[in-house]
Amino acid sequence: MTLRKGSPMSIGKKFAHKAEAVKGSLKRTAGRLTGSRRLRAGGRRDRFNGNMKQAGAKVKDAVKH
């Protein structure tokens, strides 16, 4: 796969957004296992933020093409 110069969203940013969503899922699961409401809430927040960033990137890519 080749990258075009000036591509709308870099692969690194896409990976970072996905990683944030995965981190949130792991934190949420850890919160469930330990019974920590704070950890569960933080996990939900991280997962939501990561998913919203991914959706925003998809919209940007769709508009640019």
PQR file of N, CA, C, O and H, with PARSE charges and radii, in Angstrom:
ATOM      1  N   MET A   1       0.845  -1.170   0.000 -0.4000 1.5000
ATOM      2  CA  MET A   1       0.000   0.000   0.000 -0.0000 2.0000
ATOM      3  C   MET A   1       0.893   1.237   0.000  0.5500 1.7000
ATOM      4  O   MET A   1       1.837   1.329   0.785 -0.5500 1.4000
ATOM      5  N   THR A   2       0.599   2.157  -0.857 -0.4000 1.5000
ATOM      6  CA  THR A   2       1.370   3.383  -0.905 -0.0000 2.0000
ATOM      7  C   THR A   2       0.534   4.529  -0.376  0.5500 1.7000
ATOM      8  O   THR A   2      -0.683   4.571  -0.559 -0.5500 1.4000
ATOM      9  H   THR A   2      -0.168   2.082  -1.494  0.4000 1.0000
ATOM     10  N   LEU A   3       1.196   5.442   0.271 -0.4000 1.5000
ATOM     11  CA  LEU A   3       0.503   6.609   0.807 -0.0000 2.0000
ATOM     12  C   LEU A   3       0.689   7.780  -0.135  0.5500 1.7000
ATOM     13  O   LEU A   3       1.786   8.033  -0.632 -0.5500 1.4000
ATOM     14  H   LEU A   3       2.184   5.408   0.420  0.4000 1.0000
ATOM     15  N   ARG A   4      -0.385   8.476  -0.366 -0.4000 1.5000
ATOM     16  CA  ARG A   4      -0.309   9.679  -1.181 -0.0000 2.0000
ATOM     17  C   ARG A   4       0.186  10.828  -0.327  0.5500 1.7000
ATOM     18  O   ARG A   4      -0.053  10.881   0.879 -0.5500 1.4000
ATOM     19  H   ARG A   4      -1.277   8.270   0.038  0.4000 1.0000
ATOM     20  N   LYS A   5       0.877  11.739  -0.977 -0.4000 1.5000
ATOM     21  CA  LYS A   5       1.305  12.931  -0.258 -0.0000 2.0000
ATOM     22  C   LYS A   5       0.066  13.765   0.061  0.5500 1.7000
ATOM     23  O   LYS A   5      -0.783  13.988  -0.803 -0.5500 1.4000
ATOM     24  H   LYS A   5       1.071  11.696  -1.957  0.4000 1.0000
ATOM     25  N   GLY A   6      -0.027  14.214   1.288 -0.4000 1.5000
ATOM     26  CA  GLY A   6      -1.175  15.029   1.687 -0.0000 2.0000
ATOM     27  C   GLY A   6      -2.429  14.214   1.935  0.5500 1.7000
ATOM     28  O   GLY A   6      -3.537  14.721   1.760 -0.5500 1.4000
ATOM     29  H   GLY A   6       0.662  14.033   1.990  0.4000 1.0000
ATOM     30  N   SER A   7      -2.277  12.952   2.340 -0.4000 1.5000
ATOM     31  CA  SER A   7      -3.457  12.148   2.620 -0.0000 2.0000
ATOM     32  C   SER A   7      -4.218  12.763   3.791  0.5500 1.7000
ATOM     33  O   SER A   7      -3.602  13.296   4.714 -0.5500 1.4000
ATOM     34  H   SER A   7      -1.377  12.540   2.481  0.4000 1.0000
ATOM     35  N   PRO A   8      -5.545  12.697   3.764 -0.5600 1.5000
ATOM     36  CA  PRO A   8      -6.363  13.382   4.766  0.2800 2.0000
ATOM     37  C   PRO A   8      -6.062  12.987   6.213  0.5500 1.7000
ATOM     38  O   PRO A   8      -6.006  13.855   7.083 -0.5500 1.4000
ATOM     39  N   MET A   9      -5.870  11.706   6.483 -0.4000 1.5000
ATOM     40  CA  MET A   9      -5.641  11.270   7.855 -0.0000 2.0000
ATOM     41  C   MET A   9      -4.492  10.279   7.844  0.5500 1.7000
ATOM     42  O   MET A   9      -4.525   9.288   7.114 -0.5500 1.4000
ATOM     43  H   MET A   9      -5.916  11.000   5.776  0.4000 1.0000
ATOM     44  N   SER A  10      -3.486  10.546   8.647 -0.4000 1.5000
ATOM     45  CA  SER A  10      -2.327   9.666   8.649 -0.0000 2.0000
ATOM     46  C   SER A  10      -2.658   8.331   9.316  0.5500 1.7000
ATOM     47  O   SER A  10      -3.557   8.229  10.150 -0.5500 1.4000
ATOM     48  H   SER A  10      -3.459  11.351   9.239  0.4000 1.0000
ATOM     49  N   ILE A  11      -1.913   7.337   8.923 -0.4000 1.5000
ATOM     50  CA  ILE A  11      -2.096   5.997   9.487 -0.0000 2.0000
ATOM     51  C   ILE A  11      -1.818   6.038  10.991  0.5500 1.7000
ATOM     52  O   ILE A  11      -2.497   5.371  11.772 -0.5500 1.4000
ATOM     53  H   ILE A  11      -1.182   7.419   8.245  0.4000 1.0000
ATOM     54  N   GLY A  12      -0.824   6.818  11.384 -0.4000 1.5000
ATOM     55  CA  GLY A  12      -0.484   6.915  12.805 -0.0000 2.0000
ATOM     56  C   GLY A  12      -1.631   7.440  13.649  0.5500 1.7000
ATOM     57  O   GLY A  12      -1.876   6.941  14.747 -0.5500 1.4000
ATOM     58  H   GLY A  12      -0.273   7.360  10.749  0.4000 1.0000
ATOM     59  N   LYS A  13      -2.332   8.438  13.145 -0.4000 1.5000
ATOM     60  CA  LYS A  13      -3.470   8.983  13.896 -0.0000 2.0000
ATOM     61  C   LYS A  13      -4.611   7.983  13.961  0.5500 1.7000
ATOM     62  O   LYS A  13      -5.262   7.841  14.996 -0.5500 1.4000
ATOM     63  H   LYS A  13      -2.133   8.843  12.253  0.4000 1.0000
ATOM     64  N   LYS A  14      -4.853   7.287  12.854 -0.4000 1.5000
ATOM     65  CA  LYS A  14      -5.912   6.279  12.861 -0.0000 2.0000
ATOM     66  C   LYS A  14      -5.597   5.191  13.881  0.5500 1.7000
ATOM     67  O   LYS A  14      -6.474   4.735  14.614 -0.5500 1.4000
ATOM     68  H   LYS A  14      -4.324   7.402  12.014  0.4000 1.0000
ATOM     69  N   PHE A  15      -4.329   4.783  13.916 -0.4000 1.5000
ATOM     70  CA  PHE A  15      -3.908   3.764  14.872 -0.0000 2.0000
ATOM     71  C   PHE A  15      -4.077   4.272  16.304  0.5500 1.7000
ATOM     72  O   PHE A  15      -4.519   3.527  17.179 -0.5500 1.4000
ATOM     73  H   PHE A  15      -3.616   5.153  13.321  0.4000 1.0000
ATOM     74  N   ALA A  16      -3.727   5.529  16.542 -0.4000 1.5000
ATOM     75  CA  ALA A  16      -3.847   6.104  17.880 -0.0000 2.0000
ATOM     76  C   ALA A  16      -5.305   6.154  18.333  0.5500 1.7000
ATOM     77  O   ALA A  16      -5.599   5.893  19.499 -0.5500 1.4000
ATOM     78  H   ALA A  16      -3.368   6.133  15.832  0.4000 1.0000
ATOM     79  N   HIS A  17      -6.214   6.484  17.425 -0.4000 1.5000
ATOM     80  CA  HIS A  17      -7.639   6.521  17.779 -0.0000 2.0000
ATOM     81  C   HIS A  17      -8.155   5.122  18.121  0.5500 1.7000
ATOM     82  O   HIS A  17      -8.910   4.943  19.077 -0.5500 1.4000
ATOM     83  H   HIS A  17      -5.975   6.696  16.477  0.4000 1.0000
ATOM     84  N   LYS A  18      -7.741   4.147  17.335 -0.4000 1.5000
ATOM     85  CA  LYS A  18      -8.156   2.771  17.596 -0.0000 2.0000
ATOM     86  C   LYS A  18      -7.573   2.282  18.920  0.5500 1.7000
ATOM     87  O   LYS A  18      -8.248   1.600  19.692 -0.5500 1.4000
ATOM     88  H   LYS A  18      -7.127   4.293  16.559  0.4000 1.0000
ATOM     89  N   ALA A  19      -6.314   2.639  19.172 -0.4000 1.5000
ATOM     90  CA  ALA A  19      -5.665   2.238  20.417 -0.0000 2.0000
ATOM     91  C   ALA A  19      -6.379   2.839  21.622  0.5500 1.7000
ATOM     92  O   ALA A  19      -6.505   2.187  22.659 -0.5500 1.4000
ATOM     93  H   ALA A  19      -5.766   3.192  18.545  0.4000 1.0000
ATOM     94  N   GLU A  20      -6.847   4.077  21.489 -0.4000 1.5000
ATOM     95  CA  GLU A  20      -7.572   4.713  22.594 -0.0000 2.0000
ATOM     96  C   GLU A  20      -8.876   3.967  22.879  0.5500 1.7000
ATOM     97  O   GLU A  20      -9.243   3.778  24.038 -0.5500 1.4000
ATOM     98  H   GLU A  20      -6.746   4.606  20.647  0.4000 1.0000
ATOM     99  N   ALA A  21      -9.575   3.544  21.824 -0.4000 1.5000
ATOM    100  CA  ALA A  21     -10.811   2.793  22.013 -0.0000 2.0000
ATOM    101  C   ALA A  21     -10.539   1.436  22.665  0.5500 1.7000
ATOM    102  O   ALA A  21     -11.289   1.004  23.540 -0.5500 1.4000
ATOM    103  H   ALA A  21      -9.277   3.698  20.882  0.4000 1.0000
ATOM    104  N   VAL A  22      -9.484   0.779  22.244 -0.4000 1.5000
ATOM    105  CA  VAL A  22      -9.131  -0.525  22.825 -0.0000 2.0000
ATOM    106  C   VAL A  22      -8.723  -0.352  24.287  0.5500 1.7000
ATOM    107  O   VAL A  22      -9.104  -1.154  25.140 -0.5500 1.4000
ATOM    108  H   VAL A  22      -8.874   1.130  21.533  0.4000 1.0000
ATOM    109  N   LYS A  23      -7.952   0.692  24.572 -0.4000 1.5000
ATOM    110  CA  LYS A  23      -7.546   0.979  25.955 -0.0000 2.0000
ATOM    111  C   LYS A  23      -8.784   1.173  26.837  0.5500 1.7000
ATOM    112  O   LYS A  23      -8.829   0.697  27.971 -0.5500 1.4000
ATOM    113  H   LYS A  23      -7.643   1.343  23.879  0.4000 1.0000
ATOM    114  N   GLY A  24      -9.778   1.870  26.305 -0.4000 1.5000
ATOM    115  CA  GLY A  24     -11.011   2.086  27.051 -0.0000 2.0000
ATOM    116  C   GLY A  24     -11.731   0.786  27.346  0.5500 1.7000
ATOM    117  O   GLY A  24     -12.251   0.584  28.443 -0.5500 1.4000
ATOM    118  H   GLY A  24      -9.742   2.256  25.384  0.4000 1.0000
ATOM    119  N   SER A  25     -11.756  -0.095  26.355 -0.4000 1.5000
ATOM    120  CA  SER A  25     -12.397  -1.401  26.565 -0.0000 2.0000
ATOM    121  C   SER A  25     -11.691  -2.199  27.649  0.5500 1.7000
ATOM    122  O   SER A  25     -12.334  -2.843  28.478 -0.5500 1.4000
ATOM    123  H   SER A  25     -11.334   0.069  25.463  0.4000 1.0000
ATOM    124  N   LEU A  26     -10.363  -2.153  27.637 -0.4000 1.5000
ATOM    125  CA  LEU A  26      -9.595  -2.884  28.653 -0.0000 2.0000
ATOM    126  C   LEU A  26      -9.807  -2.298  30.042  0.5500 1.7000
ATOM    127  O   LEU A  26      -9.955  -3.032  31.019 -0.5500 1.4000
ATOM    128  H   LEU A  26      -9.840  -1.630  26.963  0.4000 1.0000
ATOM    129  N   LYS A  27      -9.822  -0.962  30.123 -0.4000 1.5000
ATOM    130  CA  LYS A  27     -10.050  -0.319  31.420 -0.0000 2.0000
ATOM    131  C   LYS A  27     -11.442  -0.648  31.953  0.5500 1.7000
ATOM    132  O   LYS A  27     -11.620  -0.894  33.146 -0.5500 1.4000
ATOM    133  H   LYS A  27      -9.702  -0.366  29.329  0.4000 1.0000
ATOM    134  N   ARG A  28     -12.411  -0.649  31.066 -0.4000 1.5000
ATOM    135  CA  ARG A  28     -13.781  -0.961  31.485 -0.0000 2.0000
ATOM    136  C   ARG A  28     -13.872  -2.386  32.019  0.5500 1.7000
ATOM    137  O   ARG A  28     -14.505  -2.636  33.045 -0.5500 1.4000
ATOM    138  H   ARG A  28     -12.266  -0.449  30.097  0.4000 1.0000
ATOM    139  N   THR A  29     -13.236  -3.312  31.315 -0.4000 1.5000
ATOM    140  CA  THR A  29     -13.227  -4.703  31.758 -0.0000 2.0000
ATOM    141  C   THR A  29     -12.512  -4.842  33.095  0.5500 1.7000
ATOM    142  O   THR A  29     -12.972  -5.571  33.973 -0.5500 1.4000
ATOM    143  H   THR A  29     -12.722  -3.109  30.482  0.4000 1.0000
ATOM    144  N   ALA A  30     -11.402  -4.154  33.252 -0.4000 1.5000
ATOM    145  CA  ALA A  30     -10.675  -4.201  34.526 -0.0000 2.0000
ATOM    146  C   ALA A  30     -11.537  -3.627  35.645  0.5500 1.7000
ATOM    147  O   ALA A  30     -11.522  -4.135  36.766 -0.5500 1.4000
ATOM    148  H   ALA A  30     -11.028  -3.561  32.539  0.4000 1.0000
ATOM    149  N   GLY A  31     -12.276  -2.583  35.348 -0.4000 1.5000
ATOM    150  CA  GLY A  31     -13.174  -2.010  36.342 -0.0000 2.0000
ATOM    151  C   GLY A  31     -14.271  -2.965  36.752  0.5500 1.7000
ATOM    152  O   GLY A  31     -14.653  -3.025  37.920 -0.5500 1.4000
ATOM    153  H   GLY A  31     -12.288  -2.170  34.437  0.4000 1.0000
ATOM    154  N   ARG A  32     -14.776  -3.713  35.783 -0.4000 1.5000
ATOM    155  CA  ARG A  32     -15.802  -4.715  36.099 -0.0000 2.0000
ATOM    156  C   ARG A  32     -15.236  -5.796  37.011  0.5500 1.7000
ATOM    157  O   ARG A  32     -15.862  -6.197  37.992 -0.5500 1.4000
ATOM    158  H   ARG A  32     -14.465  -3.664  34.834  0.4000 1.0000
ATOM    159  N   LEU A  33     -14.039  -6.257  36.663 -0.4000 1.5000
ATOM    160  CA  LEU A  33     -13.435  -7.345  37.439 -0.0000 2.0000
ATOM    161  C   LEU A  33     -13.100  -6.916  38.861  0.5500 1.7000
ATOM    162  O   LEU A  33     -13.258  -7.696  39.801 -0.5500 1.4000
ATOM    163  H   LEU A  33     -13.531  -5.931  35.866  0.4000 1.0000
ATOM    164  N   THR A  34     -12.640  -5.686  39.021 -0.4000 1.5000
ATOM    165  CA  THR A  34     -12.245  -5.217  40.349 -0.0000 2.0000
ATOM    166  C   THR A  34     -13.379  -4.547  41.108  0.5500 1.7000
ATOM    167  O   THR A  34     -13.273  -4.318  42.313 -0.5500 1.4000
ATOM    168  H   THR A  34     -12.511  -5.053  38.258  0.4000 1.0000
ATOM    169  N   GLY A  35     -14.463  -4.233  40.408 -0.4000 1.5000
ATOM    170  CA  GLY A  35     -15.586  -3.562  41.055 -0.0000 2.0000
ATOM    171  C   GLY A  35     -15.366  -2.054  41.187  0.5500 1.7000
ATOM    172  O   GLY A  35     -16.062  -1.391  41.956 -0.5500 1.4000
ATOM    173  H   GLY A  35     -14.549  -4.419  39.430  0.4000 1.0000
ATOM    174  N   SER A  36     -14.419  -1.521  40.453 -0.4000 1.5000
ATOM    175  CA  SER A  36     -14.107  -0.102  40.535 -0.0000 2.0000
ATOM    176  C   SER A  36     -15.005   0.697  39.587  0.5500 1.7000
ATOM    177  O   SER A  36     -14.893   0.575  38.367 -0.5500 1.4000
ATOM    178  H   SER A  36     -13.854  -2.060  39.828  0.4000 1.0000
ATOM    179  N   ARG A  37     -15.888   1.509  40.151 -0.4000 1.5000
ATOM    180  CA  ARG A  37     -16.783   2.335  39.335 -0.0000 2.0000
ATOM    181  C   ARG A  37     -15.993   3.407  38.584  0.5500 1.7000
ATOM    182  O   ARG A  37     -16.327   3.753  37.450 -0.5500 1.4000
ATOM    183  H   ARG A  37     -15.979   1.608  41.142  0.4000 1.0000
ATOM    184  N   ARG A  38     -14.952   3.926  39.217 -0.4000 1.5000
ATOM    185  CA  ARG A  38     -14.135   4.965  38.585 -0.0000 2.0000
ATOM    186  C   ARG A  38     -13.406   4.425  37.352  0.5500 1.7000
ATOM    187  O   ARG A  38     -13.348   5.087  36.316 -0.5500 1.4000
ATOM    188  H   ARG A  38     -14.680   3.646  40.138  0.4000 1.0000
ATOM    189  N   LEU A  39     -12.859   3.236  37.472 -0.4000 1.5000
ATOM    190  CA  LEU A  39     -12.148   2.622  36.357 -0.0000 2.0000
ATOM    191  C   LEU A  39     -13.108   2.293  35.210  0.5500 1.7000
ATOM    192  O   LEU A  39     -12.785   2.495  34.040 -0.5500 1.4000
ATOM    193  H   LEU A  39     -12.906   2.697  38.314  0.4000 1.0000
ATOM    194  N   ARG A  40     -14.289   1.785  35.563 -0.4000 1.5000
ATOM    195  CA  ARG A  40     -15.298   1.498  34.534 -0.0000 2.0000
ATOM    196  C   ARG A  40     -15.707   2.761  33.801  0.5500 1.7000
ATOM    197  O   ARG A  40     -15.805   2.762  32.574 -0.5500 1.4000
ATOM    198  H   ARG A  40     -14.552   1.621  36.514  0.4000 1.0000
ATOM    199  N   ALA A  41     -15.943   3.831  34.533 -0.4000 1.5000
ATOM    200  CA  ALA A  41     -16.353   5.098  33.920 -0.0000 2.0000
ATOM    201  C   ALA A  41     -15.242   5.656  33.035  0.5500 1.7000
ATOM    202  O   ALA A  41     -15.508   6.154  31.941 -0.5500 1.4000
ATOM    203  H   ALA A  41     -15.863   3.830  35.530  0.4000 1.0000
ATOM    204  N   GLY A  42     -14.014   5.573  33.501 -0.4000 1.5000
ATOM    205  CA  GLY A  42     -12.881   6.029  32.700 -0.0000 2.0000
ATOM    206  C   GLY A  42     -12.739   5.228  31.421  0.5500 1.7000
ATOM    207  O   GLY A  42     -12.405   5.773  30.369 -0.5500 1.4000
ATOM    208  H   GLY A  42     -13.798   5.169  34.390  0.4000 1.0000
ATOM    209  N   GLY A  43     -12.992   3.943  31.516 -0.4000 1.5000
ATOM    210  CA  GLY A  43     -12.929   3.080  30.341 -0.0000 2.0000
ATOM    211  C   GLY A  43     -14.007   3.414  29.330  0.5500 1.7000
ATOM    212  O   GLY A  43     -13.755   3.449  28.125 -0.5500 1.4000
ATOM    213  H   GLY A  43     -13.263   3.500  32.370  0.4000 1.0000
ATOM    214  N   ARG A  44     -15.213   3.659  29.827 -0.4000 1.5000
ATOM    215  CA  ARG A  44     -16.296   4.049  28.920 -0.0000 2.0000
ATOM    216  C   ARG A  44     -15.968   5.367  28.229  0.5500 1.7000
ATOM    217  O   ARG A  44     -16.215   5.532  27.034 -0.5500 1.4000
ATOM    218  H   ARG A  44     -15.419   3.630  30.805  0.4000 1.0000
ATOM    219  N   ARG A  45     -15.414   6.296  28.985 -0.4000 1.5000
ATOM    220  CA  ARG A  45     -15.060   7.614  28.432 -0.0000 2.0000
ATOM    221  C   ARG A  45     -13.969   7.473  27.362  0.5500 1.7000
ATOM    222  O   ARG A  45     -14.078   8.070  26.291 -0.5500 1.4000
ATOM    223  H   ARG A  45     -15.213   6.162  29.955  0.4000 1.0000
ATOM    224  N   ASP A  46     -12.930   6.696  27.641 -0.4000 1.5000
ATOM    225  CA  ASP A  46     -11.852   6.507  26.673 -0.0000 2.0000
ATOM    226  C   ASP A  46     -12.353   5.821  25.404  0.5500 1.7000
ATOM    227  O   ASP A  46     -11.994   6.202  24.290 -0.5500 1.4000
ATOM    228  H   ASP A  46     -12.842   6.212  28.511  0.4000 1.0000
ATOM    229  N   ARG A  47     -13.183   4.811  25.594 -0.4000 1.5000
ATOM    230  CA  ARG A  47     -13.714   4.085  24.437 -0.0000 2.0000
ATOM    231  C   ARG A  47     -14.589   5.003  23.583  0.5500 1.7000
ATOM    232  O   ARG A  47     -14.501   4.987  22.355 -0.5500 1.4000
ATOM    233  H   ARG A  47     -13.475   4.501  26.498  0.4000 1.0000
ATOM    234  N   PHE A  48     -15.423   5.794  24.232 -0.4000 1.5000
ATOM    235  CA  PHE A  48     -16.280   6.729  23.514 -0.0000 2.0000
ATOM    236  C   PHE A  48     -15.444   7.748  22.742  0.5500 1.7000
ATOM    237  O   PHE A  48     -15.707   8.009  21.568 -0.5500 1.4000
ATOM    238  H   PHE A  48     -15.495   5.808  25.229  0.4000 1.0000
ATOM    239  N   ASN A  49     -14.435   8.323  23.401 -0.4000 1.5000
ATOM    240  CA  ASN A  49     -13.591   9.315  22.740 -0.0000 2.0000
ATOM    241  C   ASN A  49     -12.861   8.713  21.538  0.5500 1.7000
ATOM    242  O   ASN A  49     -12.793   9.335  20.478 -0.5500 1.4000
ATOM    243  H   ASN A  49     -14.222   8.112  24.355  0.4000 1.0000
ATOM    244  N   GLY A  50     -12.325   7.525  21.698 -0.4000 1.5000
ATOM    245  CA  GLY A  50     -11.641   6.862  20.594 -0.0000 2.0000
ATOM    246  C   GLY A  50     -12.572   6.585  19.426  0.5500 1.7000
ATOM    247  O   GLY A  50     -12.200   6.778  18.268 -0.5500 1.4000
ATOM    248  H   GLY A  50     -12.381   7.020  22.559  0.4000 1.0000
ATOM    249  N   ASN A  51     -13.785   6.131  19.729 -0.4000 1.5000
ATOM    250  CA  ASN A  51     -14.747   5.841  18.667 -0.0000 2.0000
ATOM    251  C   ASN A  51     -15.193   7.116  17.963  0.5500 1.7000
ATOM    252  O   ASN A  51     -15.378   7.114  16.746 -0.5500 1.4000
ATOM    253  H   ASN A  51     -14.087   5.974  20.669  0.4000 1.0000
ATOM    254  N   MET A  52     -15.367   8.199  18.705 -0.4000 1.5000
ATOM    255  CA  MET A  52     -15.765   9.465  18.087 -0.0000 2.0000
ATOM    256  C   MET A  52     -14.650  10.015  17.200  0.5500 1.7000
ATOM    257  O   MET A  52     -14.921  10.572  16.136 -0.5500 1.4000
ATOM    258  H   MET A  52     -15.217   8.201  19.694  0.4000 1.0000
ATOM    259  N   LYS A  53     -13.417   9.863  17.625 -0.4000 1.5000
ATOM    260  CA  LYS A  53     -12.295  10.318  16.805 -0.0000 2.0000
ATOM    261  C   LYS A  53     -12.200   9.490  15.521  0.5500 1.7000
ATOM    262  O   LYS A  53     -11.898  10.025  14.454 -0.5500 1.4000
ATOM    263  H   LYS A  53     -13.197   9.410  18.490  0.4000 1.0000
ATOM    264  N   GLN A  54     -12.457   8.196  15.627 -0.4000 1.5000
ATOM    265  CA  GLN A  54     -12.449   7.344  14.440 -0.0000 2.0000
ATOM    266  C   GLN A  54     -13.557   7.761  13.475  0.5500 1.7000
ATOM    267  O   GLN A  54     -13.341   7.828  12.264 -0.5500 1.4000
ATOM    268  H   GLN A  54     -12.702   7.761  16.494  0.4000 1.0000
ATOM    269  N   ALA A  55     -14.734   8.038  14.011 -0.4000 1.5000
ATOM    270  CA  ALA A  55     -15.858   8.456  13.163 -0.0000 2.0000
ATOM    271  C   ALA A  55     -15.536   9.792  12.494  0.5500 1.7000
ATOM    272  O   ALA A  55     -15.824   9.975  11.311 -0.5500 1.4000
ATOM    273  H   ALA A  55     -14.910   7.984  14.994  0.4000 1.0000
ATOM    274  N   GLY A  56     -14.955  10.706  13.223 -0.4000 1.5000
ATOM    275  CA  GLY A  56     -14.572  11.992  12.652 -0.0000 2.0000
ATOM    276  C   GLY A  56     -13.560  11.838  11.537  0.5500 1.7000
ATOM    277  O   GLY A  56     -13.635  12.531  10.522 -0.5500 1.4000
ATOM    278  H   GLY A  56     -14.721  10.558  14.184  0.4000 1.0000
ATOM    279  N   ALA A  57     -12.617  10.937  11.719 -0.4000 1.5000
ATOM    280  CA  ALA A  57     -11.602  10.691  10.689 -0.0000 2.0000
ATOM    281  C   ALA A  57     -12.239  10.114   9.436  0.5500 1.7000
ATOM    282  O   ALA A  57     -11.841  10.461   8.324 -0.5500 1.4000
ATOM    283  H   ALA A  57     -12.555  10.374  12.543  0.4000 1.0000
ATOM    284  N   LYS A  58     -13.231   9.229   9.603 -0.4000 1.5000
ATOM    285  CA  LYS A  58     -13.907   8.664   8.451 -0.0000 2.0000
ATOM    286  C   LYS A  58     -14.678   9.731   7.680  0.5500 1.7000
ATOM    287  O   LYS A  58     -14.703   9.721   6.449 -0.5500 1.4000
ATOM    288  H   LYS A  58     -13.554   8.947  10.506  0.4000 1.0000
ATOM    289  N   VAL A  59     -15.303  10.647   8.410 -0.4000 1.5000
ATOM    290  CA  VAL A  59     -16.035  11.729   7.762 -0.0000 2.0000
ATOM    291  C   VAL A  59     -15.065  12.634   7.001  0.5500 1.7000
ATOM    292  O   VAL A  59     -15.334  13.023   5.864 -0.5500 1.4000
ATOM    293  H   VAL A  59     -15.282  10.654   9.410  0.4000 1.0000
ATOM    294  N   LYS A  60     -13.950  12.963   7.626 -0.4000 1.5000
ATOM    295  CA  LYS A  60     -12.944  13.805   6.960 -0.0000 2.0000
ATOM    296  C   LYS A  60     -12.446  13.144   5.676  0.5500 1.7000
ATOM    297  O   LYS A  60     -12.326  13.794   4.637 -0.5500 1.4000
ATOM    298  H   LYS A  60     -13.732  12.648   8.549  0.4000 1.0000
ATOM    299  N   ASP A  61     -12.157  11.840   5.760 -0.4000 1.5000
ATOM    300  CA  ASP A  61     -11.672  11.123   4.588 -0.0000 2.0000
ATOM    301  C   ASP A  61     -12.736  11.098   3.485  0.5500 1.7000
ATOM    302  O   ASP A  61     -12.410  11.247   2.307 -0.5500 1.4000
ATOM    303  H   ASP A  61     -12.254  11.312   6.604  0.4000 1.0000
ATOM    304  N   ALA A  62     -13.991  10.913   3.857 -0.4000 1.5000
ATOM    305  CA  ALA A  62     -15.063  10.862   2.868 -0.0000 2.0000
ATOM    306  C   ALA A  62     -15.254  12.214   2.184  0.5500 1.7000
ATOM    307  O   ALA A  62     -15.516  12.271   0.983 -0.5500 1.4000
ATOM    308  H   ALA A  62     -14.256  10.792   4.814  0.4000 1.0000
ATOM    309  N   VAL A  63     -15.126  13.282   2.933 -0.4000 1.5000
ATOM    310  CA  VAL A  63     -15.295  14.624   2.375 -0.0000 2.0000
ATOM    311  C   VAL A  63     -14.131  14.988   1.470  0.5500 1.7000
ATOM    312  O   VAL A  63     -14.327  15.641   0.445 -0.5500 1.4000
ATOM    313  H   VAL A  63     -14.913  13.236   3.909  0.4000 1.0000
ATOM    314  N   LYS A  64     -12.920  14.575   1.836 -0.4000 1.5000
ATOM    315  CA  LYS A  64     -11.732  14.909   1.058 -0.0000 2.0000
ATOM    316  C   LYS A  64     -11.696  14.178  -0.278  0.5500 1.7000
ATOM    317  O   LYS A  64     -11.077  14.663  -1.225 -0.5500 1.4000
ATOM    318  H   LYS A  64     -12.762  14.045   2.669  0.4000 1.0000
ATOM    319  N   HIS A  65     -12.344  13.026  -0.375 -0.4000 1.5000
ATOM    320  CA  HIS A  65     -12.275  12.249  -1.624 -0.0000 2.0000
ATOM    321  C   HIS A  65     -13.433  12.616  -2.465  0.5500 1.7000
ATOM    322  O   HIS A  65     -13.587  12.089  -3.567 -0.5500 1.4000
ATOM    323  H   HIS A  65     -12.847  12.631   0.394  0.4000 1.0000
TER
END
